[in-house]
């Protein structure tokens, strides 16, 4: 007995490819978010550390950290925004650097 299967091969191929490729989009978005998070953490940590180690006075930390943020963001090839605050801006005070890369936010305190 011979059976006739009537089907459309292109439609079946497209449907199969869609089912196989569908999980790739969330994986790519997850990878992008994790990459941004790693970049933000690294930039914040190394920028604040560089600013504190290079500064001769607490008032210089902000400018040095800002330069380091730009250099490190360029090395990660990602745009980064940052804010710096210190309370009080003198020896023994807390310096806070917030770095945002994409939707990822990293806060480093020293």
Residue pairs with C-beta under 8 A, 6 or more apart in sequence:
32 102
33 102
33 103
33 104
35 78
36 78
36 101
36 102
36 103
36 104
37 101
37 104
37 106
39 73
39 76
39 78
39 80
39 101
39 104
40 80
40 99
40 100
40 101
40 102
40 104
40 105
40 106
41 104
41 106
42 72
42 76
43 69
43 72
43 73
43 76
43 80
43 82
43 99
43 101
43 106
44 82
44 97
44 98
44 99
44 106
44 107
44 108
45 106
45 108
46 68
46 72
47 65
47 66
47 68
47 69
47 72
47 82
47 97
47 99
47 108
48 61
48 65
48 95
48 97
48 108
48 110
49 110
50 64
50 65
50 68
51 60
51 61
51 62
51 63
51 64
51 65
51 66
51 68
51 95
51 97
52 61
52 65
52 95
52 110
54 60
54 64
55 61
55 64
58 86
58 89
58 90
58 91
58 93
58 95
59 89
61 84
61 86
61 95
62 84
62 86
65 82
65 84
65 95
65 97
66 82
66 84
69 80
69 82
69 97
69 99
70 80
72 80
73 79
73 80
73 101
76 101
78 101
78 102
79 101
80 99
80 100
80 101
81 99
81 100
82 97
82 98
82 99
82 100
83 97
83 98
84 95
84 96
84 97
84 98
85 95
85 96
86 93
86 94
86 95
86 96
87 93
87 94
87 96
94 109
94 110
95 109
95 110
96 107
96 108
96 109
97 107
97 108
97 109
98 105
98 106
98 107
98 108
99 105
99 106
99 108
100 106
